[in-house]
Amino acid sequence: MTVGIATMPFVLMYHSVDTYEHDPHLITVSPDRFDRQMRWLQARGLRGVSVRELLDAQAAGSARGLVALTFDDGYADFATRVTPLLVRYGFTATVFMVAGHVAGRNEWDDGPRKPLMDHHQLRAVADVGMEVASHGLLHRRLPDLTESELHEELHRSRDDLERMLDRPVRGFAYPYGVLTAREAEAVEKAGYDYGCAIWDEHPCRHALARTYVGERDHRLRLAAKALRHRLRWRTRI
């Protein structure tokens, strides 16, 4: 049985921040646009934090003004472009790393190949306050897996990351955002403190809904997405 959540936190979902020419899956935000999006948050008195920090603050009743920033897959630009900018703003974030592709590329994708962080970069971003969490072992659709395959995706990915980082890994994000109640329950039973989905079919602490942010999200679109979250979940940010 998954653990419910009283108030759905406002969690933004990114993937890559980099210059680009071709981005068929809309996973890349240009550095200039990303900077303006972070500036928009700061100007409204909001602070970007990791999912871990936001949930801890929510439990303590001090989550007002916090927005979770998440980055799926673990692209190398999280270390080279995202982290330096977040540090400058005084923000943190959660990066969900595909543990079986550390120092590799996004081989699961049919779009442009992008390098992923190596273990040195993972340790470096963790050392400056970013949360490193699991995005599975091989970026497979969990509902398609057998019980043993699902167990490996959840347990081995976390074990590998914890060995690299020498610190606990508390969170999980579902590859492709797809899950059923079986996968949410498995994430909880595996000992993860929380799980991040995309949509809200099974809203709970182990299937947190997230709001996609892309290149086209200027200040008015960001404001509309924040308003939609408040109305959907009847909560203040």
N, C-alpha and C positions, 0 to 999 in steps of 0.2 A: 504494500500500500504506500503510495507516494505521499510525501508530506506537503500539505497545502501551504499557501502563503497568504497572509492577510492583505498585504498591499503589494501589487505588482510594481517592482522598481522600473524606472525609466532606463532602459539599456539600449545603447546605440550599437549597431553592427557595421563594422568595416571589414575589409580584407587587406588591400594593398594601397599604399600611398606612394606614388611615383609618377614620373613623366611617362607618357605612352602615346602610341600612334594607333594601336588596334586593341580594343577591349570588348570583345563580343559578349562577354558575360557580365559586364558592368561591375567588375570587382575592384576597379582602380579609381582612386581619387587623386587629382593632381596636388602636388605640395602646396601650391598657392591657394587652391580651394580649401584644402584641409586646414591651413592656417586661418583662413577667414571663418571657417566653421568653429574652430576653437576660440577665436576672438569673439564670435557671437555668443558662445556659452559664457565666457568670462564677463562680457558686457552686461549680461543679465543676472549676474551674481551667482552663476552656476559653476560648479567645479567638477571636472572629469576625474573619475576614480576607477579603481578596479572593481569587479563584481564582488570580490571578497570584502573589500572595504565598505562598499555600499550595503551589503547584507549585514555586516557587523554593526554598521551605524544604524540601520533600520531596527535591529534587535535592541539597540540601546536608546531608541527614540530620537536619534539625532541625524536623520538622513535628509532633512530638508535642504535643498540646494545642491544635492549630489546627483550626478548623472554617471552611469557606468559606461565606459568606453571599451568595446571589445573588438578584437582583430583576429579573424579566423585564418587558419592554415600555417601561420608562422613565417611569412615572407621576410626576406633579408632586409627589406626596406623598413620593417618595424624597428630594427636596430639602427639603421643608418639615417632614416628620415623622421620616423614617428617619435621615437623616444627622445631625441634631442629637443624636438619642439615641445613635447609634453613637459619635459623638465623645465623648459623656459617659462611655461605657463603655470608651473606648480601643480600639474595634473599627473595622474597615474592612469593605468589601463590594464586590461587583461588580454594576453595573447594566447590563443588556443593553438598549440603546436601539434602537427601531425608527427607523432614520435618516430614512426618508421621511416621518415623522409628527412630527418635532420641532416643538414648540409647537402640536401638533394634539390630536386625541383618538383613542381606540381605535376607529376606524371599522371595523375588521375584526371586531369583536365584536358579538353581538346582545344583550349585557347592558347595564347602565347605562353611560352615557358618562362617561369620566373624562379629565381633562386630562393631557397629557403634558408633560414638561419642555421648556423652551425652551433656546436655546443658552447664555443667561446662566446658567441653573441647571445645565446640564451642566458648564460651566467651573467654576462654584462648587464643585460636589461633587468634581470632579477635583482642584481646588486644595487641598482638605482631606484628600486621600488616598484617595478612593474611585476604584475602577477603572471606567472607562466602556468597554464593549465592544459589539459589534454583535449585533443581533437581526434582521438582515436589513434590507431597504429598505422593504418594504410588508407585512411579516408574512404572507407566503404560504407554503403548504405546499411545501417544496422538492422532494419526490419527484414532484410534479405538474408541475414546470417543465421547459422545454426547456433544452438546454445553455447557450444564450445568455441565457435568463432567469435561470438559476442563477448564471451568471457575474456578471450585473448585481447580483443580490441580495448576493453575497459581496464583490465588489470595490467597487461604487459605494457601498454602505453604509459600508464601512470608510473609503473616501476622503473621503466627506462628513463623517464624524465626526472624522477626523484634521484636516481643515481647520478645523472648529469649535473643536477642542480644542488644536490645535498640539502634539500629542503622539501617539505611536504607539498603535494599537488592536490588542491582541494576541489577544483572545478572541472567540468566536462562540457564540451559543445558538440552537438550531434552533427556529423557530416551531412551536408546538403540540407540541414534543418529538418530532416525527416525522422519521425519516430512514432511508435505506438505506445500504449500503456505498458507493454512488455519491456521496452527499452528504458522508459522512465523508471520503472521499478528496478530494473537491473542496475542502472546507474546509482540509485539509492543503496541497493544492497551491496554494491561494490565498495561503498564507503565514501563516495563523493559527497561533499557538503551541498553542492548545487549542480544543476545542469542547465545549459542554455540551448533553447530551440530557436525558432524564428517566428512561427505562427503560434496561435494560442489554442490548438485543439485539445491539449491536455495541460492546462495552466496549473502549475504548482512549483514548488521550490526546485524540483528536478526537471522542470520543463519551462523555464522562464521565457516569456515572449520577448522578442527584440525588435527594434525599429531599424530597418535598413537605411543607410546613408550613402549617397553616391555623389558623383560629380555635379549633377544638376541641382543639388540641394543648397540653394542660397538661403539667405536669412528668412524670407517669407515662407519657403517650403519647410525650413526647420521649425519655424514657429507653428505652422499648421500641424506638423507631426507631433510636436509637444502637446498641442491642444487636443489632438486625437487621442493621445495616450491618456491625458487627464480625463477626458470624457468616457473613454472605453473602460477605464479602471476606477473611475470616480476617486481620484487621488490627486494630491498636489505635489508639485516637483520642487 
